[in-house]
């Protein structure tokens, strides 16, 4: 009788251990996949924000002489003071 | 002959007259004894002088001295355009003193005085990005693009804000439009590729990254992104090569080198 109970207990304990192991491994695999995905997504960073445009004289922003306002309005990246292309 | 003689005789007098010519002073002399008028002229003069001193301090990168000058001008509450311009300059000094919240407040005040001040919008977006306030950055960027739809800086700024806040569709549109006028700007091709990748359009992302690398062959971040796109496409061998080359190109970016090395080593040859 005792032998039967102990065998049942042993088989139940083994089943629980296997189940727990399975869950643990599954979670680790998912965690691994998530961290790789996170690592990839996190590494794909947008380029830098533009730097601040320069100060303006007391004459104000209107007129051709105001370089910062021209930079803010220009359609050309070379005038707009945007981050430059990387060079070797 | 007589004409020549006359010209020769008159020449010294003409020269003297030109040399003695006087110019109006920068600030007109007061022609009144009324106290309010004299006070207004004194304030006007003080504003002009402080502008010169403040701009000189900013050119020397003496941001503390510049902030003091522009704070005083703001306190004097000069009429437009000096009011909004002083706040704009004060915001630049604050941003360089790492006082980004104060900088944003001054730029908002400048825009309240001059609602079409594009340079103030451009700087407020940059300051908001530094503060991590993506909501205000997007609100100002939308206003900036509405006022200047062809502006390269407006499109770039909103594209960056959109990418940072997960709006890949707007980023795709803005960088696409920016590239229409500036097809040789590699940075915009890279950002457009990120938007395409997030939209699951891996072919388009790969194409943009190849263009970015053709324009700027040492663009390590673009090379790394190409590796990621190859992985997404299931092309592991090409991905491994791209990560390996990133390690070489990213000599000035150890963080990128490390992650590229980890990615390369995780792919079995």
Interface residues (C-beta under 8 A of the other chain):
Chain A: X36 X39 X40 X43 X44 X45 X46 X47 X49 X50 X51 X52 X53 X54 X55 X56 X57 X58 X59 X60 X61 X62 X66 X68 X69 X71 X72 X73 X74 X75 X76 X77 X79 X80 X81 X82 X83 X84 X85 X86 X87 X88
Chain B: X47 X48 X51 X52 X54 X55 X58 X80 X81 X82 X84 X85 X88 X89 X92 X95 X96 X114 X117 X118 X119 X121 X122 X123 X125 X126 X127 X129 X130 X148 X150 X151 X152 X153 X154 X156 X157 X159 X160 X163 X164 X178 X181 X182 X185 X186 X187 X188 X190 X191 X194 X197 X215 X216 X217 X218 X219 X220 X221 X224 X225 X228 X231 X256 X259 X262 X263 X266
